[in-house]
Amino acid sequence: MLDVVQAIDGPIQLNVCLRSEESCERVEQCAAHPVWEQAQAAMLAVLGKALIAELGKRSQLAKTEVPVAVSIP
């Protein structure tokens, strides 16, 4: 899924400071920068593992599943 998103939208960055070291002159002093880097890595990992074929299968299963009636006492 990551390849598709990036093909459509271009490189994904959660914050401008993640584009390059030159994009923010405060990177070295910024306490939030490591948090942005960690969040960026996590997001890319999740999108990188998601396969379009699997999403399609899930969608088809959701359409074919029979709804279960829930009774409320």
Steps between C-alpha positions, in 0.01 A plus 500: 500500500791732571613489136152590378458789744842640415442458127185710531598750770880495488724439799316498831628714786311559821689824554702733279812437711509141375559598137869573547745628756488839325123539534527617862793676660388390849519122444801461730332683790144378443368261765205404277709396198574146625129453566416606145766262368360210702143575392614526137676163517196336660262638239722393211535153652123457530435623147788291368350181645147569375434322171233621259404136427438437872289814527294378205448161666392665825258720312344201324470308827332796665245513218421128518486453876154450641418757767457352845196613694586632843234482767501754775341386826 
